[in-house]
Amino acid sequence: MTDVWEPTAVADRETAVAEAAARLARAASDRRPCAPVRDLLGPDDIGLAYAVQRRVVGARIAAGARVVGRKIGLTSPSVQRQVGVDRPDFGVLLDDMDVTALPAVPSGRLLQPRAEAEIAFVLAADLDTADLDLARVRSAVGYAVVALEIVDSRVAGWDIAITDTVADNASSGLFVLGQRAVGLDEFEPRDVTMRLHADGRLASEGDGTACLGDPLAALLWLARTAREFGDPLRAGQVVLSGALGPLVPTPPGTTVRAEMSGLGSVTAAFTPQEASEAQEASDAPEVPQVPAVPEAPEAPAVPAVPEAKEHG
């Protein structure tokens, strides 16, 4: 039986990608969340959703943004339950998402943000070979830092299926990196414990095993997936490896602080409401219109999540 949500004809698929990308771009530009895009893409056509993501990200790159890394989303069971999705995904990090150097996180650039504490890996070597395994991934990591990812959804009420979040660049928003760089010879990512406070109160906690059993297993999944998509991870890129605990809402004026054993802490203060309103008119970067592009090709099958193994 044919899935009634599936746009099977090439023309239908092209139209679905174009309309979904335009809807998400308009939501970002207007600062108003939109309806889910699964009415255009179907609830589980991952290839079509990544075609939308490539178009949305491509428009931002064409407007001057620069790729600085990737993010892995939906790695924690608690986060999967929070948003109703049952598998990981990935998105692209652009230079204008990094707000580490700013005195405060610009709330005016966000619609319905939530914070999550993660381990960020900075790569010292490309991950572009066919023989990728945990040992190869481990050797490619230059260092790690504690990080706050501020996820955001252009879809109203976070009413998302997997195709909605993939199309929306894995619900990417902004990120803040800690200052203490730690090598993998100094700590074990899966053994990290995390506590995330919001306005001085404990709001989320977890450990490294919440991230696909091991944040390095999450990195391996991403490395294999990115290579299959023809855009492998490169030296110098930042990889946000995934949440170690539940998401925490961060409305304007919130201050969050993440603490991780072995990695230290990172704090982010969100601008208050009045500053957010001013930013909407001045500080927020213009969201480019999504141009027409050639036919969206079928995406390769996404590799299975690797099993986390004991490190010897």
ABEGO torsion letter per residue (X at the ends): XBBAABBABAAAAAAAAAAAAAAAAAAAAAGBBBBBAAAAAEAABAAAAAAAAAAAAAAAAAAGBBBAEBBBBGABAAAAAAAGBABBBBBBBBAAABAAABABBBAAABABBBBBBBBBBBBABBBABAABBAAAAAAABABBBBBBBBBBBABBGGBBBAAAAAAAGGGBBBBBBBABBBBAAABBAAABBBBBBBGGBBABBEBAAABGGBAAAAAAAAAAAAAAAGBBBBBGBBBBAEBABBBBBBBBGBBBBBBBBGAEBBBBBBBBAAAAAAAAAAABBBBBBBBBBBBBBBBBBBBBBBBBBBBX
